[in-house]
Amino acid sequence: MFKSPFNFAGRIGRSEYGISFAIYFVFYFSFMLMDENSAYAIPALLVLIPMLWFIYAQGAKRCHDIGKSGWWQLIPFYFFILLSRPGDFRENEYGESPREDERLIGKVE
């Protein structure tokens, strides 16, 4: 899990995307609750940029897992599909399946 969280290439499963989304959700809403005059507002704003990169990279990899371009995540509420739809069972144009049990199915004698 989280082998390269800021990289847009590859595929991730629903669980890793769900954990990533939860991390981003907690950070974002704690940032939104902060008073703009708080001493922590500027450092939190500087951390927001890498967090946006993180969630878009994870979303792109999750889109790749279901065989779609990463641009699909820009559709409003598409994250519900990313959280609920299972990924492609086999290797697709974005790489092999992130689930090890699915990769091993063809190798068992």
Secondary structure, DSSP 8 states (H G I E B T S, - for coil): --SSTT--SS---HHHHHHHHHHHHHHHHHHHHS-TTSTTHHHHHHHHHHHHHHHHHHHHHHHHHTT--GGGGGSTTTHHHHHHS---SS-BTTBS-S-HHHHHGGG--
